[in-house]
Amino acid sequence: MRALGACLTSLVALGGCLGGGGGSGGGAGGAGSAPSFAQLDLPLSADPASFETAEYRRSRALAPIGAATLYAAGGTGAGVTVGIIDTGIDTSHPEFAGAIHAASRDLVREAPLADGSGHGTAVAGLVGARRNDSATHGVAFSADLLAIRADRPGSCPSGCLFDQSDLATATDYAVAQGARVINFSLGSATDLAPGFRDALRAAAAADRVLVMAAGNGGEASPPQPGAFAATDAARGAAIVVGALGENGEIADFSNRAGSAASAFLVAPGESLITTAPGGGGAVITGTSSATPLVAGSAAALLSAAPHLSAANVVAILLESARDLGAPGTDPVYGRGALDLERALMPMGPLTVPEGVSTNAVSRPLAASSLALGDAFGRVAASLGPVMALDAYARPYEVALATSAPKGSADALPALLRRQRPASVETMRAGGLGLSLTESDYLSPWQMGAEGDLAGMQLAYRAPDESWRLQAHLGEPERAAFGDDGLFRARRRAGQPTHFADLAAPLGLAVDAAVAGPWRVSLTLAGDPGGALDQLGEARETGAYSAQALPEGRLASIGLEHRSETATGFKVGFGLLEEGTGPLGSEGAGALAAGGALTQFVDLAASLPLGAGWRAFGEAALGRTEAATGQGGLLAEIGPLWTTAFAVGLERSDLWRSGDRLTVELLQPLRVEAGRASLDVPVARDREGRVYRERRSADLAPDGRELDLELGYGLDVGRARLETALMLRLAPGHDAEAPAELLGALSLRLPF
């Protein structure tokens, strides 16, 4: 698992590739996962393999805890001071060149700093021996080592005892010198002296990570000071560490988690290679060697994300631990084994900050999505990387993508929509009529006795045809010229061919004669009062099953002229209002687009050619303005210019009475021009400031779909047989998509 590092390198001032950052981290949570619409892309600043050198492998501890991945993500300990309260350090050891903090000292005796037994030097090497292509290096090989000698005079090298009063003084000193992590590879007390307890309390309150050895007695629970880690006084800022043997199981000598299980972690602690006084190396075993691995890991995490609090660091290490023993927290392994790869994974839900601070409102990434309408084709397949924050405000680079256009299978069922409507008139009294329309959405070459109910129309015509009124629910048969069915709205499943296809299918239409062959029409469509919400059960049982009901509201007015020879034309103007996004788009969360208003004009013409042939054509042009300012990533959309057209020939009664042959070239609704402006968070700093950048995306697709259709229908007794064949070029307005040849066959029987 080497692809789980994280890196934001937008600002030089950021400390490490998790982005330095102040502010407060959030609470706990399990490791986050990428939502289906977004691909989690956490690039590393380097290849982890480049850190897996002979020096790295020689320690026998770094590989098992996954340290290389943390290094590749910038977590080397740089800029972090680790206090090592122990027996001192060999200040002349080449592995510590440039590593020893200037404030390192012997707090007990009046003497230059030295190592009384070698224990302190070994522990310090596991924390921060330098990466110099020699011997081995520590977990946090760039950390500053504040070595504090606190052993009782004369007790080393045989016993190396520590008075609790001296440990209290050393702890206070480490805090005063700015150590963010303090390592205690010592302890076997049954209780804490008041002074030492107060010092530990004060260190935890001062936001220091306290890392304590569990002890080597093979007991059921760790003694003090390790037991302190699981108390309320530790404020969640302390960890007690047990040792794993070379077989990956808890070592026989290591104390178990026991009563400190909630704050207990295990790490490699047997036969580890580290530094020794005199410039050489040593092999050490014990919880004293496991503890500095955890302390170094804490320092490395802090260098990658300096904004983390001590409690944040402890929680991340405990929550990301690899479970061992009984499932969950158990009395042997506690929370599990140190795992730095898992520690880099986002914790809790990822969120996208809206403003310029990590403390500002953030939108859940899992609830953020953007499904562009099909008029956009495959444009903006990726919105580029954005910064998302986990529960601890650690920044992660996430590649957000819009949903892909609907596949060709969605185009198949609507081939027959071009043919004469399958309406069944169930009532007529004078000029009043009620019609039911079947759905023609069928699978290719599928034959069915009946289709789903697609719509209902209640119409009234004046006896002299001077005016007509129609109320429709579902898919109306919107005819420009009488009942011949020409120029009716063509809707492919999921792919609109006119702006009217984006309106809610509940509306009212009226047209009236104004002077001779001239007529004026008015159409309104929408969903007043949420009436369509009551149709959910019907949709689930078959009706409206082909396509989710759109939510737009439409108003259009048209002027139509038709001569006695059936030559005619129509010009119209309309407004389409959408609530969830432009042209059938739907955005949510950080990608919420708001509403949109489209102004459109459409033209239609019909010309008889003689011998039963007729030419027809129609075109639409729209301009869309989308509402923004929703607080998300979309700062501005549009204006968008959109077109659609269709031209064709039709012949009725070609071979027999009632048959019809149609040839048509169609371009579905397509965005011709328009851009989106995005306000994107890209990085954060230690103080919690969020840095943002503006990006611009071209919303016009790279291809243009053209559909060539051939349809033929005829009456067979009381039934109607319809066939259709369609060639789709650049389907979905995708220039790279292969052409598709589709066919459908339908046999309709009367109710």
Secondary structure, 3 states (H helix, E strand, C coil): CCCCCCCCCCCCCCCCCCCCCCCCCCCCCCECCCCCCEEECCCCCCCHHHHCCHHHHHCCCCCCCCHHHHHHCCCCCCCCEEEEEECCCCCCCHHHCCCECCCCEECCCCCCCCCCCCHHHHHHHHHHCCCCCCCCCCCCCCCEEEEEECCCCCCCCCCCCCCHHHHHHHHHHHHHCCCCEEEECCCCECCCCHHHHHHHHHHHHCCCEEEEECCCCCCCCCCECHHHHHCHHHCCCEEEEEEECCCCCECCCCCCCHHHHHHEEEEECCCEEEEECCCEEEEECCHHHHHHHHHHHHHHHHHHCCCCCHHHHHHHHHHCCECCCCCCCECCCECCECCHHHHHCCECCCEEECCCECCCCEEEHHHCEEECCHHHCCCCCCCCEEEEECCCCCEEEEEECCCCCCCHHHCHHHHHHHCCCCEEEEEEECCEEEEEEECCCCCCCCCCCCCCEEEEEEEEECCCCCEEEEEEEECCCCCCCCCCCCCCCCEECCEECCHHHHECCEEEEEEEEEECCEEEEEEEECCHHHHHHHHHHHHHCCCCCCCCCCCEEEEEEEEEEECCCCCEEEEEEEEEEECCCHHHCEEEHHHCCCCEEEEEEEEEEEEEEECCEEEEEEEEEEEEEECCCCCCCEEEECCEEEEEEEEEEEEECCCCCCCEEEEEEEEEEEEEECEEEEEEEEEECCCCEEEEEEEEEECCCCCCCEEEEEEEEEEECCEEEEEEEEEEECHHHCCCCCCEEEEEEEEECCC
